[in-house]
Amino acid sequence: MRMRAWWLAIGLCGFALVSPVRAQAPDDALANLWTTLCLGAAPGSDLALRCAEIANGGPGSRDSSAAGNFLGEIPGQGRAATRDGSPDQAELRTELGAGWSAFASADTGRLKRRGGINESPFDGDTWALSAGLDWAPRADWRFGLMLNHAREDLDFLGSDGRTRTRYTGAMLLGGWMASDSVSIDAYAGRLDGDYDLRRSIDYTLLSGVSVQALATADASASRNLAGLGATWSHAVQAWEWQLSSGLDWQRTRIDAYTETGGAGLALVVPGRTISSRRGRLDIGLARTVSAGWGIWQPQARLGWRHEFANGARPLAVSFAADATGTPVVFDTDDADRNWGEAGLGAVFVFTGGHSAFIEWRTRFGHAFLDEQLLALGWRIELP
């Protein structure tokens, strides 16, 4: 019996040695490394001054100063990058007459992140503008080019930190009406952008030392995205049922950057790539209503989303004034895996080849990130 206990203990130790160990939370990782990284601070530098204050700051100084660096805001810079960047369904629709058409759309939304352990909560505003041309060589085929400009503004709670992103680029669109009831659509594109970053540093030690500073940076970024979907429609008199599914892929690359300012606590942040692969399934119900000016189609939609990628991963940063470049390694949070989406809207078709759409949609059932969005657009068939 004793021999079995020894073998069990050895086996558990071996499992612990070979099992992957998750990185620490940002605050814990920094608090545990103050002594080590301070060895690389040049004498007389601002970082050396901060290190001396922490060493003589009284009980809890390492924990307080680590929390006041708000390293949890850094993963959040990439979190909004995994928002759904696919075109609106009205821009992907394939039931157009042959020939050319032009379209434009705009959307505005609100983001809210709560919960999580390693990433700071934030409130955010988003908006995007799109415009493009469609060409339908036949009634069942369509090809398009869309230009897009998108902005995301995040304000972190509990500090003065913020993230401002701007992306501009183009997407290719395509669609095929396989039959009267089945359509296939696809898109692919690339957007180039930049990040305007501000991290707040704010803590007070028991010794009475108080540090308030801002560390700022600019970083370039790029976003590649693509998607494929299918829609089945079934009309019963003036009612129409729609069932659609698809897969959306998105990869955002944020280049490395070095902060300025920060009272000696500016960071070097390496480049990173955030990938997302999402499956989607939607069911919708619409009713066609005739009017003197044309027809309009109010519609409701309920959907489900599943994230296949974007799991927790380690992120290593270092202090710019640390000559030894001691890495502070911590984990991001896992992404939401499943959530729902509901939408209410309408499509308007006017005489003379004009059409418009409007839709409000909200996401629900998130573990962390919620979003509401209002989108509207206009299309005109060209002679």
N, C-alpha and C positions, 0 to 999 in steps of 0.2 A: 504493500500500500504506500509505504514511504517512497519507494522507487518510482511509482506512478506519479506521485506528487512532484518529484524532482523533474521527471520528463515533462509534465504539464507546465511547470514553471519555465523550463528551458524553451518549450515550444512557444509560450506566450511572449517571452523575451525576444525570440527570433522573429515572431510576427510583428512585434513593435518595431524591430530594427528595419524590416523590409517594407512595412506599411508606409504609404505616403503620409507625411505630416503636414497638416494645413498651416499656412502662415498665420501669424497673430493678427489681431485687430490693430488698426493704425496707432491708436493711443498707447496700447501696451507695447507694441514694437518699438516706438520711439522712447518711451519711458525706460525700457530695459537697455537701451543703447546709449544713453546720454554719456556715461563715463567713457565708453569706447570711442565714440565719435569726437568727443571733446579733446581727445589726445591729438587729433589732427588739426585743431584750430591754431592758427598763427598767433603768437603772443601779441597782445595789443589790438587784435582785431575785434570787430563787433561780436563775432561768434564766441571768441574767448571770453568777452565780457558777459555774454549771456550764460556761458557755462559756469563762470565764477558765481554769478547770481544764483543759479540753480543749486550749485554745490553748497552754498551758504544760506539757502532760502528757507530752511526749516523743514519739518516733516511734510511729506507729500509734495515737495517741490517738483520732483521729476514727473509725477503723474499730472499735476496741475499744468505745468508748462507743456507737456506733451499734448494734453487735451486742447490747450489754447493754440496749438499750431493747426488744428482743423485739417489734418491730413485726409480725413474722410471725404473732403470735397473733391479730391483728385479723381477717384473713380467715377464720381458723378459727372465729370466733364465728358466721359464717354457714354454714360448711361442714356442720355437723351439722343445720342447718335444712333441708337437702335430703334428709334421710332419708325413706324410704318412710313416709308417714303414712296410707296407705289402710287401711280396716278389714280384719280377718282374713276369709279366704274363708268361714269358718263363719258369720260375721255377715252375709255377702252371699248366702248360699245361698237358693234360691227354692223348694226342694221341701218346703214346709210345708203342713199342713192349713189349711183356711179358718178364719178367726177371729183372735183376738189371742194374742200371746205376748210374754213378757218375757225379756230376756237380759242377761248381764253377762260381762265378760271382763277379763283382766289379762295384761300381758306384762312381761318384764324382759329386758334385753339388755346386751351389751358391745360398745363401739366401739373401734377401734384405727386410728389414722392414722399411716402411715409414708411415707417418701419425699417427693417434692415438693421444690421449690426455694424458693418464696416463702412457704410456709405452715408454721408450726411443727407438729411431731408431737404427738399427744396420745393419752391413754387416756380412755375415757368409759364411763359407766353410764347406762342409760336404763330408764325404766319408764312404763307407762301403765295407766289404768283406764278402762273404758267400761261404760255401761249404757244400755238403751233398750227401746223397745216396737216390735213389729211388728204390722201389720194386713194380713191377707190377705182381701180381699173375695171372692176365689175361689181355688181351689187353684193356679191358674197365675199369679196376680198377688200382689205383696207390696209394701208400703210401710212404711218404718220411720223412727224418729227415735232418734238415738244421741247421748248426752252423753259427752264425752271429756276426760280430764285427762292430760297427758303432761309428763314431766320429762326433761331431758338435762343431765348433769353431766360436764364435760370438764376434765381435769387435764393441762396442758401439760407435756411433758417438757423437762428442762433449765432449768426456772425454777419459781417459785412461782405462776405465772399460772394462772387457772382461769376457766371460764364456766359459769354455772348458768342454765338456762332453764326456764320454767314456761308451759305453754299450756293453756287451758281453752276449750271451745266445744262446738258441736253440728254434727252431720252428718245430712243426709237420705239415706235409702237407698231403692233401688227394685229390683225384679226381675220378670222375666217369663219363664215357661216357654213358649217358642215351640213346643216339641214335647216328646215324651217324652225326647229325647236332646239338645236344644239349649236353653240358658238364656241370658238377657241380664241383666246387672246393672249398676247405676250408683250413684254417690254424689257428694255435693257438700257442702261445709261451710266453716265459718270458725271459727278459734280465735284468741283474744286472749291475749297473754302478756307476759312481762317478762324482762329479762336482768339478772343480777347478775354484774358483770364485775370481774376483778382482773388487772392486768398488773404483772408484776414488772420492776423496773429494778435491774440488778446488773452492775457492771463495776469493774475496777481498772486504773488507768493506770500506766505505767512510772515516773511521778513518785512513786508511792505513794498517790495519791488514790484512795479507794474510795467508791463510791456504791451504797448498797442502800436501796431504797424500794419502796413499793407505790402504784400509781395505781388507783383504784377508780371505778366508775360504775354507774348503773342506767339501763336503757333500756326503753322500751315496744316491743312488737312485735305483729304480726298475721300470721296464716297463712291463706291461702285454698287449698282443694284440691278436686279433682274427678277423677272417673275413669269409664271405661266399659269393660266387658269382656264376653266371650262364652265359654261353656263347652260343649263337645260331649262327651257321655258315651256309652260303648258297653259294655254288660254282656254277659258270656259266662259263664253259670252263676253261680258265686259271685264271679267276678272282674269288675272294672269298670275300663276305661280312661277317662281324662279328658284332653282337650286344651283348654287355655284360652289366651286372648290378650286383650290390652287395652292401654289407654293411660292413664297417670296424669299429672296436671298439678298442680303445687304452686308457690305464690308466697309468699315470706316477706318482710315489710317490717320492717326494724329501724330505729327512729327515731334521729335524731341525738342525740349525747350529748357531754358534756364531763366529763372525768375530774377527780377531786380527789386531792390528795396528790401523790406523784410527785417530791418534792424539786425542783420547778421544771420537771419534764419531763412534766407532765400534758398530754394531747392533747385536741383537738377532733376528733371523728369524725363525718362527715356521715351523713345517713340513706342507706340503701341497700336495694335490692330484689334478692333472689336467686330466680330462677325455674328450675324443673325440669320437663322433659317426658320421660317415660319410656315406652318400649314394653316389653311383657312377653310372654313365651311360656312356657308350662309344660306338661309332660306328667306325668301321675300314674297310678299303679296302686294299686288298693285291692281288698281281699277282704272280703266280708261273712261274719261268723261268728255263728251263733245260740247263745244261751245262755238259761238259765232266767229271767234277769232282763230279757232283751231281746236286742238284737243289738249287735255292735261291728264296726267297720270299720277295721282297720289300713291305713295308706296311706303311700306314698312318692312324692315329687315331685322333679322336676328341672326347672330353669327357666333362662332367659336374659333378661338385661335390657340395654337400650340407652338411653343418655342422649342426647337430641336438643338439649339446651340447656345452660345453666350453664357457658359457656366462660370462659376467663381474661378479666379485665377490670381496668382501672386503678382504683385506690382512692387518694384524696388525703386526707391528714390534716394537721393543723397543731398547733403547740404553743400551749396556752392562754395562756401568758405572752408569746407573740410578737406584738407590737402590729401588725406588718405582715401577719401570717397567712400566711407563706410556706408554700405547699403542698409536702408531701413525697409524691410520687406513686410508687406501685409497683404491680406486677401481682399479682393472685391467681393461683393455679395453675388449670390446666384440670381439669375434673371427670373422674372415671372415665367412659369411654365405653361399655365393655362389661364385663359380669361375669356370673357364674352364681350360681344359688341352689339349694340342696338342702334338702329338708325331710322329716322323719319324724314321723308322728303317728297319731292314732286319733280316730274319732268313736264315741260311745256313745249308743245310743237305749234308754231305759228304758221299762218299762210305766208307764202313767199320764201320758204326755205330757212327760216330762223327757228332755233330751239334754245331752251335754257333749262337749267336744273338748279335745285337747291336741296341741301341735305344737312341735317344736324345729326351727329352720332356721338355716342358715349361708350366708353369701355367700362366694364364692371367685372368684379370677381378677381381683381388683381391682388397679389400679395403686397406689392409695393407701389407700382406706378399706375395712376389713373389719368385719363385724358378725355376731354370733351372738345369737339371740333365742329365748326360751321363752315360749309363749303358751298360755293355757288359758281355758276359758269354760263357761258353763252357760246353758241355755235351758229355759223351762217354758211350755207352752201354757196359756192362761188360759181359764176356763170362759166 
